[in-house]
């Protein structure tokens, strides 16, 4: 399957890979949340080629995750997260939690603290009805309204547990 065809797969995990399926895009988002806004700042921080960076920024703009606008002060343009972009933060925090658990033998390299109480920020998966915390063993994938009758009856949705 071609990379672009992933957007047509009726799966809400697969479709976003068209946007987030490479390291550069996630790193651009990570630095966007850290306050990096200018093209040259992304380029020097990441060490990414200018053409690749422009491609990834254009993709994030095309999908409404970043917006390019004139800076409040100065003549330069900057890239700002949109509300849709801000909704990606829990994804990055979930990756960070996993990385701290399995890839940080000396402990977390960065601690993300709540400004008001100094508690540490973590992502939790919970049931929207009862509020119980969930793991993969607690969840059963079922066909949803976006799957379509023909795909559901053909067995297009499968779960590997």
C-alpha positions as CSV (number, residue, x, y, z in Angstrom):
1,X,0.0,0.0,0.0
2,X,1.3,3.4,-0.9
3,X,1.8,6.0,1.9
4,X,-0.9,8.4,0.5
5,X,-3.4,5.5,0.3
6,X,-3.3,5.2,4.1
7,X,-5.7,8.3,4.3
8,X,-8.4,6.1,2.7
9,X,-8.2,3.2,5.2
10,X,-11.2,3.3,7.5
11,X,-9.2,3.3,10.7
12,X,-8.6,6.3,13.0
13,X,-5.1,5.0,13.9
14,X,-4.0,4.4,10.3
15,X,-5.2,7.7,8.8
16,X,-3.2,10.0,11.0
17,X,0.0,8.2,9.9
18,X,-0.3,10.2,6.7
19,X,0.5,13.3,8.8
20,X,2.5,11.9,11.7
21,X,4.2,8.9,10.1
22,X,7.8,10.2,10.3
23,X,10.1,11.4,13.0
24,X,10.5,14.9,11.6
25,X,6.8,15.8,11.9
26,X,6.6,14.6,15.5
27,X,9.8,16.5,16.4
28,X,8.5,19.7,14.7
29,X,5.4,19.3,16.9
30,X,7.5,18.7,20.0
31,X,9.4,21.9,19.4
32,X,6.3,23.8,18.6
33,X,5.0,23.0,22.0
34,X,8.3,24.2,23.4
35,X,7.8,27.6,21.8
36,X,9.8,27.3,18.6
37,X,8.0,29.2,15.9
38,X,10.4,30.4,13.2
39,X,11.6,28.4,10.2
40,X,15.2,29.0,10.9
41,X,14.8,28.0,14.5
42,X,13.3,24.7,13.6
43,X,16.0,24.1,11.0
44,X,18.9,24.8,13.3
45,X,17.4,23.0,16.3
46,X,16.5,19.9,14.3
47,X,19.4,19.8,11.8
48,X,16.8,18.9,9.1
49,X,17.3,20.0,5.5
50,X,15.4,23.1,4.5
51,X,13.4,21.3,1.8
52,X,12.3,18.5,4.1
53,X,11.4,21.0,6.9
54,X,9.3,23.0,4.4
55,X,7.6,19.9,3.2
56,X,6.7,18.9,6.8
57,X,5.5,22.4,7.8
58,X,3.4,22.6,4.6
59,X,1.8,19.2,5.5
60,X,1.0,20.4,9.0
61,X,-0.5,23.6,7.6
62,X,-2.5,21.7,5.0
63,X,-4.0,19.6,7.8
64,X,-4.9,22.6,10.0
65,X,-2.4,21.7,12.7
66,X,-0.1,24.7,12.3
67,X,-0.9,28.1,10.8
68,X,1.7,30.4,9.3
69,X,1.3,34.1,10.2
70,X,3.1,37.3,10.7
71,X,4.8,37.6,14.1
72,X,3.2,40.1,16.5
73,X,6.6,41.9,16.7
74,X,8.9,42.1,13.7
75,X,8.5,41.4,10.0
76,X,9.1,37.6,10.1
77,X,6.6,34.9,9.8
78,X,6.0,32.2,12.4
79,X,4.3,28.8,12.7
80,X,1.7,28.6,15.4
81,X,-0.2,25.6,16.7
82,X,-4.0,25.7,16.0
83,X,-6.5,24.3,18.4
84,X,-6.4,21.1,16.3
85,X,-2.6,21.2,16.8
86,X,-2.9,21.6,20.6
87,X,-5.1,18.5,20.7
88,X,-2.0,16.5,19.7
89,X,-0.2,17.2,23.0
90,X,-1.6,14.1,24.8
91,X,-0.2,11.9,21.9
92,X,3.3,13.4,22.5
93,X,2.9,12.9,26.3
94,X,1.9,9.3,25.8
95,X,5.0,8.7,23.7
96,X,7.1,10.5,26.4
97,X,5.6,8.3,29.1
98,X,6.5,5.1,27.1
99,X,10.0,6.5,26.4
100,X,10.6,7.3,30.1
101,X,9.5,3.8,31.1
102,X,11.4,1.8,28.5
103,X,14.2,4.0,27.1
104,X,15.4,6.1,29.9
105,X,17.6,3.8,32.1
106,X,18.8,6.7,34.2
107,X,15.4,8.2,34.7
108,X,13.4,10.8,32.7
109,X,15.6,13.3,31.0
110,X,12.9,16.0,31.3
111,X,10.1,16.2,33.9
112,X,6.8,17.8,32.8
113,X,5.3,19.5,35.9
114,X,1.9,21.1,36.4
115,X,2.6,24.8,37.0
116,X,0.0,25.2,39.7
117,X,0.8,22.2,42.0
118,X,4.1,20.9,40.6
119,X,2.7,17.4,40.1
120,X,4.0,15.4,37.1
121,X,1.9,15.3,33.9
122,X,0.9,11.8,32.6
123,X,-1.6,10.5,30.1
124,X,-4.2,8.0,31.3
125,X,-6.6,6.0,29.2
126,X,-10.0,5.8,30.9
127,X,-13.6,4.8,30.1
128,X,-15.9,7.8,29.3
129,X,-18.8,6.1,31.1
130,X,-17.4,4.8,34.4
131,X,-14.1,6.6,34.6
132,X,-12.0,3.4,35.2
133,X,-8.5,3.4,33.9
134,X,-8.0,1.0,31.0
135,X,-5.3,-1.1,29.3
136,X,-5.4,-2.9,25.9
137,X,-6.8,-6.0,27.7
138,X,-9.9,-4.0,28.8
139,X,-10.9,-2.7,25.4
140,X,-12.9,-4.5,22.7
141,X,-12.8,-2.9,19.2
142,X,-16.2,-2.9,17.5
143,X,-17.3,-1.6,14.1
144,X,-18.2,2.1,14.3
145,X,-20.4,4.3,12.1
146,X,-17.4,5.4,10.0
147,X,-16.5,1.8,9.0
148,X,-19.4,1.4,6.6
149,X,-21.7,-1.6,6.1
150,X,-19.7,-3.3,3.3
151,X,-16.4,-3.0,5.0
152,X,-17.8,-4.3,8.3
153,X,-19.5,-7.3,6.6
154,X,-16.4,-8.1,4.6
155,X,-14.3,-8.3,7.8
156,X,-12.2,-5.3,7.1
157,X,-11.9,-4.5,10.7
158,X,-9.8,-6.9,12.7
159,X,-8.3,-6.8,16.2
160,X,-4.9,-8.3,17.1
161,X,-4.6,-8.7,20.8
